[in-house]
Amino acid sequence: MSEEKSSEKTMDDWRRRIDEIDLKLVELFNERTMCAIEIGHIKKRLGLEIYSPNREAQVISNVTGANHGPLDAEAIRRLFERVIDEARRIERIESEREI
């Protein structure tokens, strides 16, 4: 099957594609969070703080450096700051459960 030209796709076609991408994002966000939870367990065993500003800056640098648009670097930074905030929140919750 040949690819349709973007001008031939309908709004419904684009919305279906967005829905597919959203489901993949949910899966990836949850997979990323599971990694963060495991890192939180390691931090707790090592007596390290959950908040790691150097690592968070590295993550932001990695994702903004890999970005080629159409989102600008500031948008990517804001999105990942939120992702990181949620991961940190989950790390704290999981850490408190271990007490």
Sequence and secondary structure as in RCSB ss.txt:
>XXXX:A:sequence
MSEEKSSEKTMDDWRRRIDEIDLKLVELFNERTMCAIEIGHIKKRLGLEIYSPNREAQVISNVTGANHGPLDAEA
IRRLFERVIDEARRIERIESEREI
>XXXX:A:secstr
     GGG  HHHHHHHHHHHHHHHHHHHHHHHHHHHHHHHHHHHHT  S  HHHHHHHHHHHHHH  SSS HHH
HHHHHHHHHHHHHHHHHHHHHHT 
